[in-house]
Amino acid sequence: MKIGIARRLISALVLFIQIGCYNSYAQTTISGKVIDERGTPIPNANIAIVNKNNTVSAFTFSGNDGNFILKTPLAVDTLAIKATRLGFEAGLFLLPNKSQFTQLVLKESALKLQELTVKAPPIILRKDTIDYQVSAFQAEGDRTIADVIKRMPGIEIKENGQILYQGNPIDKYYINGLDLLEGRYNLANENLPADAVRKVQVMENDQPIKILKSKVFSEKTSLNIQLKKVTTTGSAKLGVGLSPALWDVNVTPMVFNRSFQAIASVQTNNAGTDLSRQLDVLTKSSQAKMPTPVLSIQSLSTPGISTDRWLDNRSHLASLNLIKKTRNQTELKLGLGIRDEMQRQAGRNYTRLLTPGGIVEIDERITNRADTKALNANLVIEKNTERLFLKNNISGQFGQIDGGGKLSRNLLQTEQQLTAEQMQLQNSLSIITHVGKQLLNINSQTIYNRRPEALAVRPGVFPDLFNAGKNFQSITQDIFTAEFDTRNSVSFTRQFARIAFTPMAGLNFQNHQFESAISTKTGDSTRTHGNAFRNDLKYLHLNPFAQLSGYYESSKWQVELNVPFRMHAFGISDFTQNSHQKQTQLAFEPSLTARYRATEYTDFTSAVSYSYDFGNPSQVYSGFILRSYRNVQKAQGAIPVNRILLGRIGINYKNPLSLIFINLAGSVMRINNNLQYRTGIDSTGAAELTFVLNNNTQLSRNVHLGIGKYFGGIKTSLKLNGDAGLTRSEQIVTDRQVPVRNRNYRVGLSGSTLFTSYLGVELSGSTHFFQNRVADQRQKTSGISQLLLGIDIYPGKAHALRLDTERYATRGSASQNQLYLNFRYRYTFGKRKIDLEIRGTNLTNAQNYLSIVNSAFTIAESGFQLRPRQVTTGVRIPF
């Protein structure tokens, strides 16, 4: 065996020597000079040795002095040398195959250019920036930039308007490089005219803070709307309809200058348009969201279809957003939003609760009304340069909810009334600057919340718990919550070659005060229940911490390691129980994130982390709380300690040449808990939820796949998305500890094409199905499927007809197939492209939509009453 290997090595070495000798002795060198007929040197001429089949065996270019050198190993008698240069006739010269010096003389010729049309490719990749040319994806019927973005491969728009790129939400939404809306980008995305936009840019691994570039790892993705010109734009829309009387008004002017931008909007409608989404923050923002109320009235599950099919509303909204950039690169931003809205809903809830002893069924007929008033205001000062980053955001949010409803549960009539007020004030400050060769980073956030709430239910519920098993007239739950939360940190960043180190220290503090009381009424007697049904709690959480972070970046790798040590000190005073407890917990929470760029088109991402979650104060209340008419809750009084191990890995592929985008991601999460849910369910389905001290584990696995492909020649976009999830946990249900299994699967496919200038088609379909299992009780698979077909017909230059067909199929305890038909005719005229529209929705006059919501051991089916058939006419005037 060894002798055979040696022979092969010797043979290869002999062959290598022979090749070297051939190159050494058979190579011909042609040197020379390219000149014109007057003897003037011709620079940058192309000189090539061509074979009989017109292939090139060697080539070079002449220098500024016209000189060139060519080498070739061709074993022929004569060499054919071709010289070309713009403005000269091509010359072919035959020379003997030997090393020599020669002059190549070219004749001048008149330069005649043919008419040439230059068309940019639909997608251009420049390092981490991808440019989508809007003209390549825009259809005749598109009016807003959202209509165009939804066709772009690699990008999705969710039902709430949130934009995903390669399966992940974007972190910034810029317009001409300015972040005007601070995450409330629905306002621009759904109102900015598509004709005003030149391209949409996606910036991967974007570090929006300039001073941190190449120092702090960023997985953020930002989207930039690049306008065609500095402009004043926007639109005004007025729509009316009859039976019932309908209106839909939207006036949204916009100004975009180099240093000033503004979007103002006044909207009102009762046609099913959801205006609340215009004020939603859809990105990770320094502005904290308003907490969800503790109390609620029993409602129907929101249908997973367009709101204009089901939303029975009367909504008004006014908003103003503006940004001014000064000469010293300081940005001043102002955001104001006011919303006044009434919503009604009617339908049926059918809920199945899986218990070890069998299935408990709840049948509810529900009619609700909710009036909501909200005010948002924020003022931002920001300076973002390579030497300094400063941002201060002061904001206030105010809200009021008045809700009421009537329902019959298993033929028992019940009334509910909810009132809730919310106030949130906060200030966020971030400063990053150079101190010598280091970066100093200071962050501070302070939040104050105040929330009074009240829930009244008639007749009284949970008689065994509140009235010794006897029926009573009504029950009222009152709650008052006040919170003060401050988070502060200081860090230094020092860079050594490709590695940056950031030591950090900080202090977080939370003061949570909670009071609650339950009163019942029997006849003329009102009783306020004792300590078992009251809460008077003061919850303090002090969290000092220290952290060391390291960041490494090369042409292929980006790696970030965080090693934090945190101390959590809790002080809980329960004045109703006259108890005081203190607890201290040390937490080591390391995390590692890495990105490897295998090629220009392919990169791999991975992350692993270990962290602690200490729940929230609502898991410490010792007195009962009536959260809804059939849900009463009591906590153990102990502090939750949840240990979370999370790992994820993903691959992203994008090829702007073949116009394909692929993303595949998987994650595994394991949570070790010290508290366990204990749910008691009576024969009516009423649930009593408590927490007990008992170690348990929850395991979740998720996989996501997304594929987008654009066929430029036929203007066709195809998208495929799929998700699969499995969750396993342990819970105590009706005094038995049982394993709970939840499986969820979703597959979606969509496509749009423009067959000709007269016909376009959009087709999308999705199916979502799930299955629950509690102990040996296994629920049959339930699911929802939908198929949507849209046909655009353009019979003339000014005419556009849109036909929509929607089919929904629901499979649960009962099955339902529903078909919806909609149409829109649009006539466009004038230089300003004014639209006149006639729109018809729900032409089949479908009565209700059946949706399914799946949770740990509950499956809730909601039959939601839909809006009736309606026809509206309107006009849209672009600015």
N, C-alpha and C positions, 0 to 999 in steps of 0.2 A: 504493500500500500504506500509506504513512504517513497519507494523508488518511482512509482507512477506519478506521484505528486512532483517529485524532483524533475522528471522528464517534462512534465507540462510547464513547469516554471522555466526550464532551460529553453523550450521551444518558444514560449512567449517572449523571453529575453532576446532570442535571436531575431524574432519578427520585429521587435521594437527597434533593434539596431539597424535592421534593413530599412525600416521606414525612415529612421533618422538619416541614414546614408542617402536615401533617395531625396529627402528634403534638402540635404546639404548640397548635393551635386546636381540635382535636376531642376532647381528653382531658377527662373528667369526674372531679372529685374529690369523693368522699363522705366526710365526716368525721362522727364521732358518738361515742356512748357507749352501752355495753351495761349495763343495770341490771335488777334484779329488781323485783317488784311493790311492794317497800317502798322502792325508790329506791337500794338498795345497789349500788355498782359490782360488776360481774362480771369478774374478770381471766381471762386465758387462754382467752377464748371464741373460737371459730373463726367468722370472718365471711367469706362468699364471695359473689361475683356469679355466678349460675348462668344458663345459657341455656335455651332451650326444650327442648333434648335432654338437660337435666340435667348438662351439662358445665360445668366451672368456668373462667371467663375471668380471674378475679383473686381473691386471697384474702389475708387477714392475720389477726393475733391481737390481741385487746384487751390493753392494758397493765394494770399493777397498779391503775390508777385507772379501768379500764373503757374508756378512750378508744381510738379506732382511726382510721386513715386508709386509704381505698381509692381507687385511680385506675384508670380504664378508658377505652379509646377506642371502645367499642361505639357504633355508629350506630343506636340504637333509641330509641323514645319512652319506654319504661318499663324500669326496671331491677328485677330480682328479686334481693333480698338475703336470704341464708339465714344464720342465726346458730344455733350449736350449742354446748353445754357440758355436760359430764358432770354429772348431777343436775338438769338443766333440760330442759323440752320444747323441741324444735327450733322456731324461729320463722321464718316466711317473710314478708318485708316488700316491698311494691311501691312504688317511688319514681319520680317523673319523672326523666328523664335530664338532670340539670343539677347543677352543683356546689352542695352544700348541707350543712347540719349536721342530724343527726337522732338521736333516741334509740331504741334497740331494747330493748324490754321482754320478758324471758323469764319463763315460769312455772316454779316449782319442781316436780319430779316425784320420786316414790320411785325409788330406784336398785335395780333388780332384775338381779342377775347370774346368767347361765346357768352351769351346770357346765362347767368348762373343764379340759382335760388338756393340759399343756405338755410337749412332747417335744423334747429337744435334737436338733439335726441330727447325723448320724453323724460329720461332720468339721467343725471350726471353725478358721478361720485368724485369728490375731492377730499381725500383723506377721510376725516370723520364727518364730513358734511355731504348730504345727499340733496340734490336739487330736483324737485318735481316741477316740470313745466306745466302750468295750468292749462295752456291751450291744448296740450296733448290729451288731457283727460276730461275737458269740459264738453258737455252736451248742450244742445240748443235750449233745452228746457231748464238748465241750471240757473238759479238766481243768486244764491249765496255761496260763499266759499265752502261751507259745510257740504253742499251738494256735490262739489268736486272732490273734496278730500276723501269722501267715503269710497271713491273708486280707486284711489291710489294704492298699489300693492304694498303690503307691509304695514298699512295704517288701517285702524278700525275706529269707528265711532260708536260708543255704547248708547243704550236707550236714554241715559241721563245726559248725554252730550259729551261725556269724557272721552278724550282721544287716547288711543293706545298705539304704540309703535312696537312692532315685534312682540306683542303680547303684554307690554308694560306701559303704565300711564306716563304721559309726558310730564316733565317737572316745570317747564316754563313755556309760555305762549307769548312770543314777541310779535310786534308789528313794526316792520322796518327797524328791527334791533332794539326796540324799547318795550319794556314790560309795563304796559299801561294798566292792565286789569288785575294784576296780582292774583291770578288764578281763576278769576270769574270770566273765563274766556268764551262761555256760551253767548254772551252779549255781542261779541264781535263775530264769532264763528257762524252764528245763525242770522246775522243782519248785514255783514259786510258783503257788498255786491261782488260776485265772482269776476265780473268784467274789469274790476279795479285791480286785480291781483295778477302779477306776472309769474311768480313761482312760489312754491311752498318748500321751505328748507327744513330738513331734519338734521339736527346736530347731535351725533352720538357722543357719549362720554364727555358731555359738555360741563365745563367748570365755569359757572356764571360769574364767580368772583375772580376777577382778573389777577389779583395779587396771589391767589392760591394755585394758579395754573402750574402744572408740573411739580407741585408740592403736596397736594392732597388729592387722593384718588376720587374719581367721580364716575358713577354709573348712570348719571342723569342724562336724560334725553330731552332736548328742547326743540320747539317748533317755531320757525320764524316765517311770518307772512310778508313777502317782499312785494310791495305795490309797484304798479307800472310807472307811477309818477307821484310826486308830492301833490296831494289832491284834497279837495272837499268832496265827500261822497255820502252814501247812505241812501235811505229810501223812506217813503211814506206809503202806508197801505190802509185802505178802508174797505171793509167788507160788511155786507148786511144780508139778512135772510129773514124768511117768514116761517111761521108755524113750527116751533115757537119763534118769537121775535129774537133775532140774533144780531150781534155786532162783533166785529174784530178790527181793532184800530192799532196801528203800530207806526209811530213816527220816530225814526232813529237817524238823525244827522251825525256825520263824522267829519273830523278835520285831522289831517295827517300832514304836518310840516316837518322839517328837519329837526327842529328843536321843540316842537309843540304838537301834542296830539290830544284829541278830545272825542268822546262818544257820549252823546246824550240820548235818552230814550224815554218816550211816554207810550205806554201800551195799556190797552183795556180790551177785554173780550168776555163773552159768555159762550163761546163756540168750542170749548174744550182745549184751548191752548194753555199749556202749563207755564205760567210766568215765573214761578218760584225758581226754576232752574237757571234763570237769567242772573240770579244773585248767588248761586251756589259756587263755593270755592272747590275747584276740581283738581287742584295740584297740592303737593305738600307745601304748606304755607306756615309762616311764623304766626299767622293769625289763628288762634284756637277756635274750633267750632263750638257752637252753643251746645251744652249738654242736652241729652234727650230727657224729657220729663219722666219722673218716676212713675206717675200715675197715667192711666189711659182708659179710654172707653173701648169696648169691644168693636172692632172694625172688620171690614172685608179685606181680603188679600188684594193688593193692587194688581190689576191685569197686566200681563206682559205684552201689551199691544200699544199702539200709538194712542196718546191721551185724547186726541180728538174723536176717538171712538167711544170713550166711556166717561171722561171727566165732566161732571155736571157742576159748572163753576160760574162765578161772577168775579172776575179778577181785574185789579188795577195795579199798575207798576209805574214808578218814575225813578230814573237813575241818571247819575252824572259821573263820569270818570274823565279825568284830565291829567296830563303830565307835562311838565315844563323842564327842559334841560338847559341849564345856564352855561355860560362860557367856561366856567371852571369845572365842568363835568358833573355838576350837582343836579340831581333830579328831584323835583317836587311833584308829589302825586296826591290827588284828592279823589276819594271814592264815596259816593252817596247812593243809597238805595232805599226806596220806600215801597212796601207792598201791602195791599189790603185785599183780602180774598175770602170768598165764601165757597165752600164745597159741600155737595150733598152726595150721598151714596146709598144705594138700596140693593138688596140681594139676599142671598142665602149662604150661610156657612154650614158645612157638614164636616165635622171633625171626628177623627178616629184616634183614640189613645190606646196604644199597645201596652198592656200590663201583663205580668206573669199569669194572672188569673183569667185573662181573656181580653177582648176588645170592648172599650167603653165608647159609645157613640153619643155625639152631641149634635142636635139639629137646631140651628138658629136662623130666624128671619130677622134681618137687620135693616133699619132705616136711620141714618145718621146725618148730622149737619155740623160743620165746623167753620167758625169764623176766625181768621188769622190776620193779625196785624204785625208788621215787622219793620224795623228801621236799622240799617247798617250804615256806619260812617267810619272812614279811616283816612288818616293823613300820614304820608310817608315822606321822609327826607333820606335820600340815598346818594352816595358818591362812590363810584366804582372805577378805580384806576389801578395801574400797576404798582402804585406806591401807597394807596390808601383805599380801604373799603369801610364805609360808614353807612349804616342803615338804621333808622328809627321809625317804628310803625306804631302809632297810637290809634286805637280803634274803640268803638263802642257798638254793641248790638243790643237791641231791645225788641222784645216780642210779647205778644199776648194771644192766648188761645182760649176761645169759648166754644166748647163742643157739647153736643147733646144728641141723644139717640134713643130709639125705642127698639126693643127686640123681643121676640118670643123664643124661649128655649124649651124645647119639648112641650110646646103649648103654654108655657108659663110666661106671662107678660112681665117685662122688666124695663124700667127707664133708667137712663144714665145721664149724668151731667158733670162736665169737667171744666174747670177754669184753671189756667196756669199763666203766670207772668214770669218773664225771664229778663234779666239784665246782666250784661257782661261788659266789663271795662278791662282793657289790657294795654300794656306797652311793651314793645320788644325793641331791644337795642343790641346792635352788633358793630364792633369796631375791630379792624385788622390793620396793623401798620407795622413799619419797619422800626426795630430798635437795634441799632448796629447791624449785624449780619443775621439777626433773628427776626421772626415775625411775631408780633404780640397780638393775641386774639382775645377780645373781651365780649362775652355774651350775657345778656340779662333779659329775663322775661318775667313780667308780673301780671297776674290775672285775678280779677275779683268777680265772683258770681253771686247772684241773689235770685232765689226762685221760690215763691210761694205757690202752692198747688192745693186743689180741693177736688175730691171726687164724691158724688152723691149717687146712691143706688136705691131705687124703690121698686118692689118691696125689698126688705133686708135679705141678705144672703149669708150663707154659712150659719144657720140657726144653731147647730150643735155647738159651735165655737163661741158665738156671741150672745145667745139667749136661751141656753139650756134646752135646745131642741125645739123651742116654740117659734112660730112665725112672728115677725115683727114688721113694722111699717117701713122703715128706711134705715140706711146706714150712711155715715159720712166720714171720709178720711181726709184729714187736714195735714199738710206737710209744709215745713219751712226749711230751706237749705241756704246756707251762706258759706262761701269758700274763698279763701285767700291762698294763692299759689305763686311762689316765686322760684325761679331757676336761674342760677348764676354760675359762670365759669370763667377761668382765665387760662390761657395756654400760650406756649412759645413754640415756634417752628424753626428748626435749623436744618439747612440742607448741606449734605456732604456728597458731592458728585451726583450720583443718581438716587441717593437715599435721603429721605427727609424724616426727621424725628420730631414728634410733637408731644411734650409732657403737658398734662392738663390737671388742674385742680378746680373743684367747684363745691357749691353748697346749694341744695334744694330744700325748700321748706313748704309744707302744706298744713293749713289750718282749716278743718272742715267741721262745721257746726250743723246739727240736724235735730229738728224737733218734729214730732208727729203725735197725733191724737185721733182716736176713733170714738165716735158717738153714734148711738142708735136711738131710734124713736119708736115708741110703742104707744099708740093712742095719743094722749096729750102729754105723755111723759118722755123726756129726753134724758138719756144717760150717757155720761162720758166714762169710758171704761178705764180701769186701773192700770197699774204699771205694766202688766203683761201685754197691754195693747197700746202702750205709749213709748216714745223714745225722746230722750233728751241727752244727746251725745256730743262730746267734743273729741275730735280725732286729730292728733298731731303727728306729723311724719317729718323727721329731720334726716336728710340724706347728704352727708359730706362724702366726697369721692376724690380719688386720684387716678389718673390714667396716663399710660404711655402708648403712643401710636407711632408706627413706622410705615413709611410709604416708599416703594421702589418702582421706578419706571424705566423701561428700555424700549427699543423699537418693537419688541415682541410682547413684553410683559408689563402688567400693572398689578401690583400687589400691595394690599394694605392690611396691617395687623394692629388690632387694638387690644390692649391689656388693661382693663379697668378694675380697680378695687373700690368697692362701695360699702359704706356702713349705713344700715337702715335702723333708725331708732324710732319706735312708736310709743306714743302715750295716749291711752284711751280712757276717757272718763265717762262712764255711763251713770248719769245722775238719777235715773229712775230706779236702777238696780243698786245704786250706791256702791258701785264697784269701780276700781281704778286698776289698770294694768299697764305694765311697761314691758317692752320686748326689744331686744337688739339682735340684728342679724347681719353678719358679714357676707358679702356677695362678691365672688370672683366671676366676671362675665367676659371672657375673651371672645374675640371674633376675628375671622380671617376671610378676606375677599380677594379674589384673583381673577384676572382677565388675560387670556393668551390669544394674541392675534396670529393665527396660523398662516393666513394669507391675507391679501388685501381685501378679500371678500368674506373670509371666514374667521370667526373668533369664538373662543370658549370662555364661559364664565362659571365661577363656582364660589360658594360661600358656606361657611360653617360657623355657628355661634352657640354659646351657652349663656343663658340669662335667667333672671329671676323675675317673677311677677307677684306682687303682693296684693293683687286685687284692688278693690276700691272700698270706700267706707260703707257702701250699701251692704256689703257682706259681713259687717260687724254689728249691725243693728240687732238688739236683743228682743225688742218688742215687735208684735205682729204689725204688718203693713198690708192694707187692702190695695193691691196694685191695679186690679180690675175686678169686674163684678164676679168673675169665677177664678180668681187667682189671689191667694193670700200668702204672704211670705214672712218667714222668720229666720234670722241668721243665728249661728252658733255663738257669736260673740268673740270668736277666735279670729286671729289674723291669718288670711290665706297665705300660704307659701307654695308657689308653683315654680318648678324648675323646668326650663324649656330648652331642649336641644333641637336645633334646626339645621338642616343641611339642604343645599340646593345646587343644581348643576344645569347648565344650559349651553346650547350651541345656536349661534346666529349666522346665517348665510345670506348675503345680498350680492347680486350680480346685476349692475345697471346695464350691462351689455345684453344679457339675455332677459333682463327685466323680470327677475324672479327673486322673491324674498322668502326665507324659511327660518322659523324659530322653533326650537324644541327645548322644553324645560321640565324638570322634575324636582320635587321637593319632598322631604320627609321631616315630620315634626313629632317629637315625643315630649309629653308634658307629665311630670310627676306632681300630683296634688296632695295636699294634706287634708283638704276638706272635700266632702262628697255631697252631691245633691241627694236629698231625700224627698221624694214626691209622693204625697198621699192623694189618691184620687177616689172620690166617692162615686156612688152609682149615677149621679147626675153629670159627672165629668168635672166637677169643681176640683181644683188642685190646690193643695196646701204644700208649699215648698219651704223646706228648711235645710240647713247645712249641718252636717255632723263631722266630727273629727274621725277621719279614716283615710289612710293612704290609698291612693288609686292612680291609675295610669290612663292617659289618653294618647292614641297614636293616629296620625293622619298621614296619608300619602296622596300626592296630586301629580298629574302629568298634563302638560299643555302642548299642543302642536298647532302651529299656524303656517300656512303656505299662501303666498300671493304671487300671481303671475299676470303680466300684462303683455298682450299681443298688439304691438304698435301698428302693424300693417292693417289689422281689421278693427282697431280701436276696441279691444275686448279686454276686460279685467275679470279675473277669476280669483276667488279667495276660499280657502278651506280652513276651518278652525275646529278644534276638538279638545275636550277636557274630560278627565276621569279622576274621580276622587273616592277615597275610602277612609272612613273614620271609625275607630273602635274605642269605646269607653266603657266605664263601669258606673252604674247608678243604682240607687236604692229606690225601687218603685213598689208602692204598697207593701212596705216593710220587708221586701226581699231584694238582696243585692244581685243584680242581673247584668250580664254583658249586653251592650247596645251596639249594633252595627248599622252603619249608614253607607250606602253606595250611591254615587251620583255620576251620570254620564251625559255628555252633551256633544253633539256634532252639528256643525253648521257649514253650509256651502252657499256661496253667492256669486253672481256673475252679471256683468252688464256689457252690452255690445251695441255698436252703431252700424247696422247692416248697410244702410245707405244714408244719404243726407235727408231722406224722408222717413226713415223708420229706425227706431231704437228699442231695445228690449232689456229689462232688468228682471232677473230671476234670483230668488233666494229661498232657502229652506233650512230648517233646523229641527232637531229633535232632542228632547231632554227627558231622561227617565231616571228613576231612582227607586230604591228599595230599602225598607227598614226591617230590622229584626231585633226583638227584645226577648232574651232567653230563647224559648222554643216557639214563641209567637212570631211568625214570619208573615209580613204583609206582602201581598202580590205586587208585582212591579207596576208602578204608576208612571205616567209621563204625559208630556205635551209636545205636539208636533205642529209646525206651521210651514206653509208654503205661500210665497208672495210672488205674483207676476205683474210686472208693470210694462205697458206698451206705450211708447211715444210715437205719435204720428205727426208729421209735418207736411200737410198737404200744400202749403204755400209758404212763402218767405215770412209772412207775418202771422201765420196761424200755427197753433200747436195744440194737439189733443193728447191727453194722458188718460189711460184706462188702467185701473188697478183691480186686481182680484186677490183676495186674501182667504186662505182656507186654514182653519185651526181644528185640530183633532186632540181631544183630551181623553185619557184612559185612566180611570180611577175606580171608585166603587160603582160609578156609572160612566157611560161613554157619551161623548158629545162631538158632533161634527158641525162646524159653523162656517158659513160662506159669507163674505162681505164683498160688495162691489162699490167702486168709487170712480168718479170721473172728474176731469178738469179740462175746460177749454180756455185757451188763452189767445188773445189777439193783441199784437204788439204794433205800435205805430209811432211815428214821429222820430225826430233825431234823438230825443231823450229816451227812446225805447220805453214808452208808457205801456203798461200791461192792463188790459181789461180781462177779467176772469169770471167764469161761471164754474162753480164747484158743487158737486153732489157727493155726499158721503152716506154710507150704509144704505145703499139703494134697495137691498133685500130686506131692509127693516128688521134685522136680527135683534132679538130681544135681550139676550144675556150671553155672557162669556164665562166659561168655566175654567178657573185656574187652580193650581195645586201648589201648596207650600209644604216642604218637607223639613222636619226638625228631628231631634234625638229619638223620640218615641211617639211623635205626633205627625199625622198627615191631615192637613186642613184643605178642604175643597171649598172654593168660593164661587158661587154663581152670581156674577156682577151684572146688574142691570145696565144696559148700554144706552147711549144716546139714540133717539129715534132717527129715522130718515130725515135728512135736511139738505136744502139747496141754498147756496149763498152766491151773491154776486159781489165783485169788488174791483178796485182799481189800485194799481201799484205804480208809484211815480219815483223813479230813481233821481237822486240829486246830482 
